[in-house]
Amino acid sequence: MIGIDLIKISRMQKLVEKFGQKALERFLSPSEIELVSNHKTAAGFWAAKEALSKALGVGIGQDCSFKDISIFKTQRGAPKLELSQKLIDAFHIKDTSLSITHDGEYAIAVVAIESTSTHKV
């Protein structure tokens, strides 16, 4: 399963300017917020979580919330996904891959999911 998402970085900037820290807390955990150094990074994290939910075929909502998905970085700075046990069990997830890129005014993320089942919730 593959998902992709694109977000205009200025959209994230406006969200943070309007709602401050609460905007980040809506979709990021405290450890993720520590990794976010600017609007560009925050936009990439948003796109990554949206891309994962799209790969699952459910979008962000009851079956998959922002808080079911956590992003961390390897020692070399590569982004990785950590999923809630709820998602792992419901979608039979074995492994995930994440790529985030930024170009100009946009952040783009692609997520690939390896599952033991072809059935979705």
JOWOZI-V558908 format. One record per backbone hydrogen bond with DSSP energy under -0.5 kcal/mol. CO is the residue of the C=O (numbers start at 0). NH is the residue of the N-H. Records with the same first field share a line. If there is no record, write none. Layout:
BEGIN
CO->NH  NH
END
This chain:
BEGIN
0->112
2->110
4->108
6->106
7->10  11
8->12
9->13
10->14
11->15
12->16
13->17
14->18
15->19
18->21
19->22  23
20->24
21->25
22->26
23->26  27
28->32
29->33
30->34
31->34  35
32->35
34->36
37->41
38->42
39->43
40->44
41->45
42->46
43->47
44->48
45->49
46->50
47->51
48->52
49->53
50->54
51->55
52->56  57  58
53->56
63->60
64->67
65->68
67->83
69->81
71->79
73->76
77->73
79->71
81->69
83->87
84->88
85->89
86->90
87->91  92
91->115
94->113
96->111
98->109
100->107
102->105
104->8
105->102
106->6
107->100
108->4
109->98
110->2
111->96
112->114
113->93  94
END
